[in-house]
Amino acid sequence: MKKGVIISIICLFFMFLAACGQSESTNQEENDDKAEATGSIEIDHALGTTAIDGEPDRVVTLYQGATDAAVALGIKPVGVVESWRQAPMYDYLKDDLGEVTYVGQETQPNLEEIAALEPDVIIASKMRHEEIYDQLSAIAPTVAHETVFAFKETLELVGKATGKEEKATKLLEDWDNRVADFQEKVASEYKGEWPLHAAVLNFRADHARIYVTGFAGSILDELGFKGPANITDKSQAVLKLTDKESITEMNADVFYLFMDDDPAVEQTYQDWTSHPLWEELDAVQSDQVNRVDEVVWNMGGGIIAANLMLDDIYDRFDLEK
């Protein structure tokens, strides 16, 4: 093949690529213009990309943290899932939700009831709803967070999906300011002692748990606490202890403990806390075993619950809020 022909082919090839690039750019611009004209947005989330038209009026939330976030943003959902305690809804949210429709459990929402509400958008979780995502999406545009306890990301997702991004940003800025305030005050008040190791403990009928990360654990970490002194691997959000010989894994300067009001759970608690190893723990020796509200510290999962938890910690450290 002659050299001139080869050069001509190469030139035509690059002209083709350039034309394709211009076409893709034009199509993207047209899509952006169309979205802007119709007031629609596209949201990337844990289960895909979802287009939402306008500012949704009818919102359904399918996990506790999303319901909390909606209330914080001034949204009254048309449908929510039932709470894990204080059914059908946590006391701290009941007044703001009013006569809301309940659409089943977080782990098993009722699709027919959701559809009957004719929602404009559904807020879900990949952890809970991946298997029914297509069915939810057939009812209304559905966005999902990866998990259920990352309250900041949930607030951002709900804010973006409902056209309340600015308010979500303001709430997060307020949170950051409170965190900085606590860090400054606790470091000043507890010079030489801070940071403290903290452990979030939970007793069940047949075992004990340490919440290493999760909702409460991640907040304590953000506030500047260190985790349990003997745990270096934070890859597991929850560490289950089935053997009393593992009590030493709990060791920390301060314990935040919650458990069900159940005879079997109480028996487990008594058995474990009467073990000689329990008495050797730093928090026990310094009388820093704190019983806390499980709803606020573990189940609420949203920005309001996070602030209530921080209020509790301010009070326990006798710091001005």
PyMOL commands that set and color helices and strands:
alter all, ss='L'
color gray80, all
select helices_A, chain A and resi 3-38+64-72+91-97+111-116+126-139+151-161+165-189+214-223+244-250+263-273+276-279+282-285+294-299+303-316
alter helices_A, ss='H'
color red, helices_A
select strands_A, chain A and resi 40-45+48-53+59-61+79-80+101-102+104-105+108-109+121-125+142-145+198-203+208-211+238-241+254-259+289-291
alter strands_A, ss='S'
color yellow, strands_A
deselect
rebuild
show_as cartoon
